[in-house]
């Protein structure tokens, strides 16, 4: 984990430097849904920790995204929102 020095990296560089980690990327550039590049604000194996640290370092950036640099396991479940009555 840790603060990165505002260097803009390509998605391939990010995956190489932070394998199998969640990364918070400031001012990302996209091609459709694909991340092309951006500045890594935080990285961690735990998505929650990466999100918190990235949020603390957001000053000076206009937009953000979080993404996993590895393969998401096929048994990974995303919780559904509860219906509010």
C-alpha positions, 0 to 999 in steps of 0.5 A, spaced: 500 500 500 502 507 499 502 513 496 504 513 488 508 520 486 502 522 481 506 519 475 501 517 469 501 509 468 498 505 462 493 500 465 499 494 463 504 498 467 499 498 473 498 491 472 505 489 472 507 494 478 501 492 482 499 484 481 493 482 484 491 488 487 485 493 488 488 500 485 484 506 486 486 511 479 485 518 479 483 522 472 483 515 468 482 515 461 478 510 458 476 507 451 469 505 452 469 501 459 477 499 458 482 503 462 487 506 458 491 510 463 491 514 470 495 515 476 495 510 482 493 513 488 492 507 492 493 500 492 492 494 496 489 486 496 483 489 500 478 493 496 476 496 502 483 499 504 485 501 497 478 505 497 479 508 504 486 510 502 485 512 495 479 517 498 484 520 502 489 522 497 483 525 492 485 532 492 487 535 485 483 529 481 477 530 478 475 523 477 476 516 480 475 509 479 477 502 482 479 496 479 482 489 480 489 488 476 488 480 477 483 475 475 476 475 479 475 468 481 469 465 478 465 464 485 466 471 486 459 474 488 456 481 488 451 482 493 444 485 491 441 491 494 435 490 498 429 492 496 426 498 501 419 498 502 
